[in-house]
């Protein structure tokens, strides 16, 4: 029985219910199998059987030297924001926000997380006079670049390449209705981007199940009701942000993450401080309204981020480090 096939599951349940003796035998076998394979004792025993021979042959790991870091980068807190949905749309609020960042640059790190490719993001930032961030997460979290020279995090690329088969995923999705590939300029090594027709396109869970049925594991993201992106299962804005905090030793509780669409959701969940700006996409972020740790701003765009900075007192205890 295919565990992802609801019709097959229903048929199997009906067959079991109509066969009392078979039901009893399956119940007995199930309990026996659970004790042998799925109990904590069995799990621990099997884990040790696999791990001990490996551990006995393994030499101690040599810790890698910490990566070179920007001299004035403060390691206590950081503000991360989407680009289009958060920083653009209100020029006056953007000027006030960028001035706030400049005044506190020695005190707080600034990061941008966007679905745009690096070249597109940089062009838009220059046009709107947005200061270069300390870290720039692009292509929905599949690329990470660090200031001052936009140095690419190659370790992150190697990390997310696990189980990523874009040619196979692209071939499979070509068979689904309502999906159309976006222009080549929107595609990248780790991102497949589509337009969707919501009237005929399958829902997100159906796309995920379809890929699983064909032994493909990926992260599927719907945004604004008209876009679908498929990226490696280890990649997203939120996972890239958490990679950054681990590499740079910044507690998640000292990260303020601002978002406005479904692509930002996992960046705002968990232990981060978070703000959803007022111009958010209502449907995609509606579930976040039940999470107490997420602040829903009354103001849109960059003004909403500044509102959250005040609400959290995010810069109140931010002292410039010595040296």
C-alpha positions as CSV (number, residue, x, y, z in Angstrom):
1,X,0.0,0.0,0.0
2,X,1.3,3.4,-1.0
3,X,1.2,5.5,2.3
4,X,0.6,8.7,0.2
5,X,-2.3,7.1,-1.8
6,X,-5.6,7.9,0.1
7,X,-7.6,5.6,-2.1
8,X,-5.3,2.6,-1.4
9,X,-5.4,3.4,2.3
10,X,-9.2,3.4,2.3
11,X,-9.4,0.1,0.5
12,X,-7.0,-1.5,2.9
13,X,-9.0,-0.3,5.9
14,X,-12.2,-1.7,4.5
15,X,-10.5,-5.0,3.8
16,X,-9.3,-5.2,7.4
17,X,-12.6,-4.4,8.9
18,X,-14.3,-7.1,6.8
19,X,-11.9,-9.8,7.9
20,X,-12.1,-10.4,11.7
21,X,-9.4,-13.1,11.9
22,X,-7.1,-11.2,9.6
23,X,-7.6,-8.1,11.8
24,X,-6.6,-10.0,14.9
25,X,-3.5,-11.4,13.2
26,X,-2.5,-8.0,11.8
27,X,-3.0,-6.5,15.2
28,X,-0.7,-9.1,16.9
29,X,1.9,-8.6,14.2
30,X,1.7,-4.9,14.5
31,X,2.3,-4.9,18.2
32,X,5.2,-7.3,17.8
33,X,6.7,-5.2,15.1
34,X,6.4,-2.0,17.1
35,X,8.2,-3.6,20.1
36,X,11.0,-4.9,17.8
37,X,11.5,-1.9,15.6
38,X,9.8,1.2,17.0
39,X,10.2,1.2,20.8
40,X,12.8,3.5,22.3
41,X,14.8,0.5,23.5
42,X,14.9,-1.1,20.1
43,X,15.7,2.3,18.5
44,X,18.6,2.8,20.9
45,X,19.9,-0.7,20.5
46,X,19.9,-0.4,16.6
47,X,21.5,3.0,16.8
48,X,24.4,1.7,18.9
49,X,24.9,-1.3,16.6
50,X,25.4,1.2,13.7
51,X,27.3,3.9,15.5
52,X,29.8,1.9,17.6
53,X,31.7,0.4,14.6
54,X,31.9,3.8,13.0
55,X,33.0,5.5,16.2
56,X,35.8,2.9,16.7
57,X,37.2,3.7,13.3
58,X,36.9,7.5,13.4
59,X,39.7,9.9,14.4
60,X,38.9,13.0,16.5
61,X,37.7,15.9,14.4
62,X,39.9,18.9,13.9
63,X,37.9,22.0,14.6
64,X,38.0,24.5,11.8
65,X,39.3,27.9,12.5
66,X,36.6,30.6,12.8
67,X,36.0,32.5,9.6
68,X,37.3,36.0,9.2
69,X,34.7,38.6,10.2
70,X,34.1,42.2,9.5
71,X,36.1,44.2,12.0
72,X,33.2,46.5,13.2
73,X,30.5,43.8,13.1
74,X,28.7,43.5,16.5
75,X,27.9,40.0,17.6
76,X,25.0,40.6,19.9
77,X,22.0,41.3,17.7
78,X,20.8,41.8,14.1
79,X,17.8,43.1,12.1
80,X,16.8,41.0,9.1
81,X,14.2,42.2,6.5
82,X,12.7,41.2,3.2
83,X,13.4,43.7,0.4
84,X,10.4,44.3,-1.8
85,X,7.5,43.7,0.7
86,X,9.2,45.5,3.7
87,X,11.7,48.1,2.6
88,X,10.0,49.4,-0.5
89,X,6.7,51.1,-0.9
90,X,7.1,54.1,1.4
91,X,10.2,56.2,0.4
92,X,10.0,58.5,3.5
93,X,9.8,55.5,5.9
94,X,12.7,53.9,4.0
95,X,14.9,57.0,4.5
96,X,14.1,57.1,8.2
97,X,14.9,53.4,8.5
98,X,18.2,53.6,6.7
99,X,19.2,56.5,8.8
100,X,18.4,54.5,11.9
101,X,20.6,51.6,10.6
102,X,23.4,54.0,9.9
103,X,23.3,55.6,13.4
104,X,23.4,52.1,15.0
105,X,25.7,50.4,12.5
106,X,28.4,49.8,15.2
107,X,25.8,48.4,17.5
108,X,23.5,46.1,15.4
109,X,24.1,44.0,12.3
110,X,21.8,44.5,9.3
111,X,20.7,41.7,7.0
112,X,18.4,41.4,4.0
113,X,16.6,38.2,3.0
114,X,15.0,38.3,-0.4
115,X,13.6,36.0,-3.1
116,X,15.5,38.0,-5.7
117,X,18.8,36.9,-7.3
118,X,21.9,38.7,-6.1
119,X,22.2,40.9,-9.2
120,X,18.6,42.0,-9.1
121,X,18.7,42.7,-5.3
122,X,21.9,44.8,-5.7
123,X,20.4,46.8,-8.5
124,X,17.2,47.5,-6.5
125,X,19.2,48.5,-3.4
126,X,21.4,51.0,-5.4
127,X,18.3,52.5,-6.9
128,X,16.6,53.0,-3.5
129,X,19.9,54.0,-1.7
130,X,19.7,51.1,0.7
131,X,23.0,50.6,2.5
132,X,24.9,47.4,1.9
133,X,23.9,44.9,4.6
134,X,26.4,42.9,6.6
135,X,24.8,39.7,5.2
136,X,22.7,39.4,2.1
137,X,20.5,36.3,1.7
138,X,19.2,35.9,-1.8
139,X,17.2,33.5,-4.1
140,X,14.9,32.5,-1.2
141,X,17.7,31.5,1.1
142,X,19.8,29.5,-1.4
143,X,22.6,32.0,-1.5
144,X,24.4,33.9,1.4
145,X,26.9,36.7,0.8
146,X,28.9,38.7,3.4
147,X,30.1,42.3,3.5
148,X,32.3,44.1,2.6
149,X,33.1,42.2,-0.6
150,X,29.9,40.2,-1.0
151,X,31.8,37.0,-0.2
152,X,29.8,33.9,-1.0
153,X,29.3,31.3,1.7
154,X,30.4,28.2,-0.2
155,X,29.9,26.0,2.8
156,X,26.2,26.9,2.7
157,X,26.0,26.0,-1.0
158,X,27.6,22.6,-0.3
159,X,25.2,22.1,2.6
160,X,22.0,22.7,0.7
161,X,23.1,20.6,-2.4
162,X,22.2,17.5,-0.4
163,X,19.4,15.5,-2.2
164,X,18.8,18.4,-4.7
165,X,18.0,17.1,-8.2
166,X,16.7,20.1,-10.2
167,X,16.5,18.4,-13.6
168,X,14.3,15.6,-12.2
169,X,12.1,18.1,-10.2
170,X,11.7,20.3,-13.3
171,X,10.7,17.3,-15.4
172,X,8.2,16.1,-12.9
173,X,6.6,19.5,-12.4
174,X,6.2,19.9,-16.2
175,X,3.5,17.2,-15.9
176,X,1.4,19.2,-13.5
177,X,-1.4,21.6,-14.7
178,X,-1.3,25.3,-14.0
179,X,2.5,25.7,-13.6
180,X,4.6,27.8,-16.0
181,X,8.3,28.4,-15.7
182,X,9.3,31.9,-15.1
183,X,11.9,33.6,-17.4
184,X,15.5,32.3,-17.2
185,X,16.5,35.4,-15.3
186,X,14.4,34.3,-12.3
187,X,16.0,30.8,-12.2
188,X,19.2,29.8,-10.4
189,X,21.3,26.8,-9.6
190,X,19.2,26.1,-6.5
191,X,15.9,27.7,-7.4
192,X,13.1,26.7,-9.8
193,X,10.5,29.4,-10.2
194,X,7.0,29.1,-11.7
195,X,3.9,31.2,-12.3
196,X,0.8,29.4,-11.1
197,X,-2.8,29.4,-12.2
198,X,-4.6,29.0,-8.9
199,X,-7.8,27.8,-10.7
200,X,-6.2,24.6,-11.9
201,X,-2.8,24.3,-10.2
202,X,-2.5,21.7,-7.4
203,X,-2.2,23.0,-3.8
204,X,1.2,23.1,-2.0
205,X,0.6,19.8,-0.1
206,X,-0.3,18.1,-3.3
207,X,2.9,19.3,-5.0
208,X,5.0,18.1,-2.0
209,X,3.3,14.7,-2.0
210,X,3.7,14.3,-5.8
211,X,7.5,15.0,-5.5
212,X,7.7,12.5,-2.5
213,X,6.0,9.9,-4.6
214,X,8.7,10.2,-7.1
215,X,11.4,10.1,-4.4
216,X,12.3,13.8,-4.6
217,X,12.7,15.9,-1.5
218,X,12.4,19.7,-1.8
219,X,11.1,22.8,-0.1
220,X,8.0,24.1,-2.0
221,X,7.1,27.8,-1.4
222,X,3.8,29.5,-2.6
223,X,3.7,33.3,-2.4
224,X,1.3,36.0,-3.3
225,X,-1.2,33.5,-4.6
226,X,0.6,33.4,-8.0
227,X,4.2,32.2,-7.6
228,X,5.6,28.8,-6.8
229,X,9.3,28.2,-6.0
230,X,11.1,24.9,-5.5
231,X,14.4,25.0,-3.6
232,X,16.5,22.4,-1.8
233,X,15.0,20.8,1.3
234,X,17.7,22.3,3.4
235,X,17.2,25.9,2.1
236,X,14.9,28.7,3.0
237,X,15.2,32.3,4.3
238,X,14.7,31.0,7.8
239,X,17.3,28.2,7.6
240,X,19.8,30.6,6.0
241,X,19.2,33.1,8.8
242,X,19.8,30.4,11.4
243,X,23.0,29.3,9.6
244,X,24.2,32.9,9.8
245,X,23.4,33.2,13.5
246,X,25.2,29.9,14.2
247,X,28.3,30.9,12.2
248,X,28.4,34.4,13.8
249,X,27.4,33.4,17.3
250,X,24.3,35.6,17.6
251,X,21.4,34.3,19.7
252,X,18.2,33.8,17.9
253,X,16.4,35.7,20.6
254,X,18.5,38.7,19.6
255,X,17.4,38.6,15.9
256,X,14.5,40.8,14.8
257,X,13.1,39.3,11.6
258,X,10.6,41.3,9.5
259,X,8.4,39.8,6.8
260,X,5.2,40.3,4.8
261,X,4.6,37.2,2.6
262,X,4.6,33.4,2.9
263,X,8.2,33.2,1.8
264,X,9.1,34.9,5.1
265,X,7.2,32.6,7.4
266,X,9.9,30.3,8.7
267,X,12.2,33.3,9.2
268,X,9.7,34.6,11.8
269,X,8.8,31.3,13.5
270,X,10.8,29.9,16.4
271,X,12.9,31.9,18.9
272,X,13.5,35.0,16.8
273,X,11.7,38.3,17.6
274,X,9.5,38.9,14.6
275,X,7.3,41.6,13.0
276,X,4.7,41.3,10.2
277,X,4.3,44.6,8.5
278,X,0.8,46.0,7.9
279,X,1.0,45.6,4.1
280,X,1.4,41.8,4.6
281,X,-0.2,39.2,2.4
282,X,-3.2,38.4,4.6
283,X,-4.0,34.8,3.6
284,X,-0.4,33.5,3.7
285,X,0.5,34.8,7.1
286,X,-2.9,34.5,8.8
287,X,-1.7,31.5,10.9
288,X,1.0,33.6,12.5
289,X,-1.6,35.7,14.2
290,X,-2.0,33.0,16.9
291,X,1.7,33.1,17.8
292,X,2.3,35.4,20.7
293,X,5.9,36.1,19.9
294,X,5.1,37.7,16.6
295,X,4.2,41.4,16.5
296,X,1.7,42.6,13.9
297,X,2.6,46.2,13.1
298,X,-0.1,48.7,12.5
299,X,2.1,50.5,10.0
300,X,3.3,49.2,6.6
301,X,6.7,48.8,5.0
302,X,9.8,50.1,6.8
303,X,7.6,52.1,9.2
304,X,6.3,48.8,10.5
305,X,9.8,47.6,11.2
306,X,10.6,50.8,13.2
307,X,7.4,50.4,15.1
308,X,8.5,46.9,16.1
309,X,12.0,48.1,17.1
310,X,10.2,50.5,19.5
311,X,7.7,47.8,20.7
312,X,10.5,45.3,21.5
313,X,12.9,48.0,22.8
314,X,15.3,46.3,20.4
315,X,18.0,49.0,20.5
316,X,17.5,50.1,24.1
317,X,20.3,47.9,25.6
318,X,22.5,47.8,22.6
319,X,26.0,48.9,23.7
320,X,28.9,49.4,21.3
321,X,31.6,46.8,22.2
322,X,35.1,47.8,23.1
323,X,37.8,47.5,20.5
